[in-house]
């Protein structure tokens, strides 16, 4: 890993831009590919209506999201080169500790940012665009206003600046973030009932959490866990009932 970091340090801006775009295109294609594969599983339970064909607007928003995410990636590289973000390549137990710390920190920051984005005066400016797509599909993860992407990207870079996180922990978090993003925007519940009833998934978010948010935007503001929704009273009253149900009822979506 030290050799990789040394190589990344010596890159010029043009190469970083190209690699950032390539990385984010790959992440997008992975999200859509994995998401569509999940939708074909015979065991999934549909929570939201089938959205049908993807709209032209979602295609353009996805392209914009890839570009904006690349901008955030390049900004992170620049902050690292400037000594504002520090990275640690050491192996060992700190990888797990850093991963848990980063996951919980980002979960809290994203919950707070999400709550702010839903404030009545701010909601129409950016986040309302994402909520136009109630009938979720894999690409809905990328149906975001550019300002929203830059806002959440800023939270990500701020989090990285607070501590010299392990590079391995950052990579693990990136993978987990993509998985939660995919599952949260499928409009289906992919976890078997036995898993959803476990104590772990009382706290770890299931796809039902974010599907409920797309139907009722005032609740289920969390991303990776339900900790902050439970703590601050924004968890949907029927979430736990739906979470443990063997065959949860589909959400009623207004026409």
C-alpha positions as semicolon CSV with decimal commas, in nm:
position;residue;x (nm);y (nm);z (nm)
1;X;0,000;0,000;0,000
2;X;0,290;0,239;0,068
3;X;0,399;0,197;-0,294
4;X;0,047;0,276;-0,416
5;X;0,030;0,591;-0,203
6;X;0,371;0,700;-0,328
7;X;0,253;0,649;-0,687
8;X;-0,069;0,846;-0,621
9;X;0,130;1,128;-0,461
10;X;0,341;1,172;-0,774
11;X;0,049;1,185;-1,019
12;X;-0,028;1,509;-1,200
13;X;-0,373;1,665;-1,189
14;X;-0,467;1,548;-1,537
15;X;-0,406;1,183;-1,450
16;X;-0,597;1,220;-1,122
17;X;-0,898;1,365;-1,305
18;X;-0,895;1,078;-1,556
19;X;-0,862;0,814;-1,284
20;X;-1,135;0,978;-1,074
21;X;-1,376;0,972;-1,368
22;X;-1,289;0,610;-1,446
23;X;-1,333;0,508;-1,082
24;X;-1,675;0,669;-1,059
25;X;-1,794;0,523;-1,389
26;X;-1,696;0,178;-1,260
27;X;-1,878;0,239;-0,931
28;X;-2,191;0,348;-1,119
29;X;-2,186;0,046;-1,350
30;X;-2,130;-0,180;-1,051
31;X;-2,424;-0,026;-0,864
32;X;-2,659;-0,065;-1,159
33;X;-2,536;-0,415;-1,246
34;X;-2,555;-0,549;-0,891
35;X;-2,887;-0,376;-0,831
36;X;-3,049;-0,523;-1,140
37;X;-2,914;-0,867;-1,048
38;X;-3,072;-0,836;-0,702
39;X;-3,406;-0,744;-0,856
40;X;-3,409;-1,070;-1,051
41;X;-3,377;-1,284;-0,738
42;X;-3,697;-1,484;-0,677
43;X;-3,685;-1,423;-0,300
44;X;-3,702;-1,042;-0,301
45;X;-4,013;-0,871;-0,166
46;X;-4,121;-0,558;-0,354
47;X;-4,178;-0,257;-0,130
48;X;-4,235;0,008;-0,397
49;X;-4,399;-0,005;-0,741
50;X;-4,193;-0,120;-1,038
51;X;-4,065;0,208;-1,189
52;X;-4,062;0,082;-1,549
53;X;-3,820;0,233;-1,799
54;X;-3,557;0,477;-1,680
55;X;-3,632;0,840;-1,762
56;X;-3,406;1,069;-1,961
57;X;-3,380;1,295;-1,654
58;X;-3,235;1,013;-1,446
59;X;-2,980;0,938;-1,716
60;X;-2,862;1,299;-1,716
61;X;-2,860;1,315;-1,336
62;X;-2,652;0,997;-1,321
63;X;-2,401;1,145;-1,565
64;X;-2,385;1,462;-1,355
65;X;-2,342;1,259;-1,036
66;X;-2,047;1,071;-1,183
67;X;-1,886;1,403;-1,276
68;X;-1,952;1,564;-0,935
69;X;-1,826;1,258;-0,748
70;X;-1,509;1,276;-0,955
71;X;-1,472;1,641;-0,851
72;X;-1,496;1,534;-0,484
73;X;-1,236;1,262;-0,545
74;X;-0,992;1,508;-0,702
75;X;-1,054;1,754;-0,417
76;X;-0,970;1,478;-0,168
77;X;-0,644;1,407;-0,349
78;X;-0,561;1,778;-0,339
79;X;-0,635;1,802;0,035
80;X;-0,415;1,498;0,095
81;X;-0,131;1,655;-0,103
82;X;-0,182;1,977;0,095
83;X;-0,145;1,794;0,427
84;X;-0,505;1,853;0,538
85;X;-0,605;1,488;0,497
86;X;-0,366;1,227;0,636
87;X;-0,370;0,858;0,545
88;X;-0,231;0,557;0,730
89;X;-0,119;0,243;0,547
90;X;-0,029;0,036;0,854
91;X;-0,198;-0,306;0,873
92;X;-0,338;-0,451;1,193
93;X;-0,627;-0,409;1,432
94;X;-0,652;-0,035;1,371
95;X;-0,808;-0,112;1,031
96;X;-1,121;-0,246;1,202
97;X;-1,126;0,034;1,459
98;X;-1,089;0,299;1,188
99;X;-1,360;0,136;0,976
100;X;-1,613;0,135;1,263
101;X;-1,521;0,493;1,356
102;X;-1,552;0,614;0,997
103;X;-1,882;0,432;0,941
104;X;-2,045;0,573;1,256
105;X;-1,903;0,922;1,199
106;X;-2,030;0,933;0,841
107;X;-2,364;0,786;0,947
108;X;-2,407;1,071;1,197
109;X;-2,285;1,342;0,959
110;X;-2,504;1,216;0,675
111;X;-2,806;1,189;0,905
112;X;-2,751;1,551;1,014
113;X;-2,696;1,668;0,657
114;X;-3,002;1,477;0,541
115;X;-3,213;1,636;0,816
116;X;-3,089;1,982;0,715
117;X;-3,164;1,907;0,348
118;X;-3,525;1,839;0,447
119;X;-3,573;2,177;0,615
120;X;-3,869;2,346;0,441
121;X;-3,666;2,638;0,302
122;X;-3,381;2,421;0,180
123;X;-3,566;2,113;0,054
124;X;-3,685;2,269;-0,278
125;X;-3,334;2,392;-0,359
126;X;-3,173;2,051;-0,407
127;X;-3,299;1,740;-0,225
128;X;-3,652;1,765;-0,364
129;X;-3,509;1,651;-0,697
130;X;-3,411;1,313;-0,549
131;X;-3,760;1,270;-0,403
132;X;-3,922;1,301;-0,744
133;X;-3,827;0,935;-0,788
134;X;-4,044;0,750;-0,537
135;X;-4,052;0,430;-0,746
136;X;-3,690;0,340;-0,678
137;X;-3,450;0,169;-0,918
138;X;-3,072;0,108;-0,892
139;X;-2,990;0,430;-1,080
140;X;-3,201;0,635;-0,833
141;X;-2,896;0,629;-0,607
142;X;-2,740;0,870;-0,859
143;X;-3,049;1,086;-0,915
144;X;-2,917;1,376;-0,710
145;X;-2,883;1,752;-0,748
146;X;-2,519;1,858;-0,804
147;X;-2,532;2,083;-0,494
148;X;-2,639;1,785;-0,285
149;X;-2,353;1,572;-0,415
150;X;-2,102;1,845;-0,337
151;X;-2,259;1,896;0,008
152;X;-2,233;1,532;0,106
153;X;-1,891;1,513;-0,058
154;X;-1,784;1,800;0,165
155;X;-1,898;1,604;0,471
156;X;-1,692;1,307;0,350
157;X;-1,378;1,517;0,307
158;X;-1,435;1,686;0,644
159;X;-1,462;1,346;0,810
160;X;-1,136;1,231;0,650
161;X;-0,963;1,544;0,779
162;X;-1,049;1,465;1,143
163;X;-0,821;1,161;1,177
164;X;-0,544;0,975;0,993
165;X;-0,771;0,691;0,882
166;X;-0,635;0,362;0,755
167;X;-0,642;0,342;0,375
168;X;-0,784;-0,009;0,408
169;X;-1,064;0,121;0,631
170;X;-1,146;0,390;0,374
171;X;-1,163;0,128;0,097
172;X;-1,385;-0,094;0,314
173;X;-1,614;0,199;0,393
174;X;-1,640;0,288;0,023
175;X;-1,754;-0,067;-0,054
176;X;-2,007;-0,070;0,232
177;X;-2,138;0,272;0,128
178;X;-2,199;0,143;-0,224
179;X;-2,378;-0,170;-0,095
180;X;-2,610;0,033;0,128
181;X;-2,672;0,280;-0,153
182;X;-2,767;-0,001;-0,392
183;X;-2,994;-0,186;-0,151
184;X;-3,158;0,134;-0,029
185;X;-3,267;0,227;-0,382
186;X;-3,399;-0,101;-0,518
187;X;-3,755;-0,064;-0,390
188;X;-3,737;-0,423;-0,261
189;X;-3,642;-0,603;0,059
190;X;-3,358;-0,844;-0,016
191;X;-3,282;-0,971;0,335
192;X;-3,449;-1,295;0,453
193;X;-3,695;-1,261;0,745
194;X;-3,463;-1,446;0,987
195;X;-3,188;-1,188;0,928
196;X;-3,422;-0,891;0,961
197;X;-3,550;-1,020;1,296
198;X;-3,203;-1,045;1,445
199;X;-3,071;-0,794;1,697
200;X;-2,809;-0,681;1,448
201;X;-3,071;-0,550;1,204
202;X;-3,256;-0,367;1,477
203;X;-2,966;-0,124;1,448
204;X;-2,819;-0,187;1,102
205;X;-3,045;-0,038;0,835
206;X;-3,238;-0,270;0,605
207;X;-3,360;-0,169;0,256
208;X;-3,701;-0,108;0,417
209;X;-3,559;0,192;0,605
210;X;-3,474;0,399;0,299
211;X;-3,771;0,273;0,097
212;X;-3,994;0,414;0,369
213;X;-3,812;0,745;0,350
214;X;-3,887;0,778;-0,021
215;X;-4,258;0,738;0,058
216;X;-4,264;0,960;0,370
217;X;-3,970;1,203;0,355
218;X;-4,003;1,319;0,717
219;X;-3,896;0,982;0,860
220;X;-3,612;0,728;0,825
221;X;-3,335;0,979;0,763
222;X;-3,052;0,738;0,847
223;X;-2,829;0,559;0,599
224;X;-2,630;0,274;0,751
225;X;-2,802;0,242;1,088
226;X;-3,127;0,334;1,257
227;X;-2,939;0,465;1,563
228;X;-2,992;0,834;1,498
229;X;-3,353;0,793;1,382
230;X;-3,429;0,610;1,707
231;X;-3,237;0,863;1,916
232;X;-3,390;1,175;1,758
233;X;-3,744;1,042;1,703
234;X;-3,745;1,031;1,322
235;X;-3,796;0,657;1,282
236;X;-4,124;0,563;1,107
237;X;-4,365;0,418;1,366
238;X;-4,421;0,107;1,152
239;X;-4,056;0,047;1,060
240;X;-3,987;-0,230;1,310
241;X;-4,315;-0,400;1,226
242;X;-4,227;-0,396;0,856
243;X;-3,867;-0,495;0,928
244;X;-3,958;-0,820;1,102
245;X;-4,257;-0,916;0,884
246;X;-4,205;-1,226;0,672
247;X;-4,390;-1,061;0,384
248;X;-4,398;-0,684;0,447
249;X;-4,682;-0,501;0,278
250;X;-4,580;-0,273;-0,010
251;X;-4,580;0,096;0,070
252;X;-4,879;0,294;-0,052
253;X;-4,747;0,545;-0,304
254;X;-4,960;0,843;-0,405
255;X;-5,042;0,853;-0,775
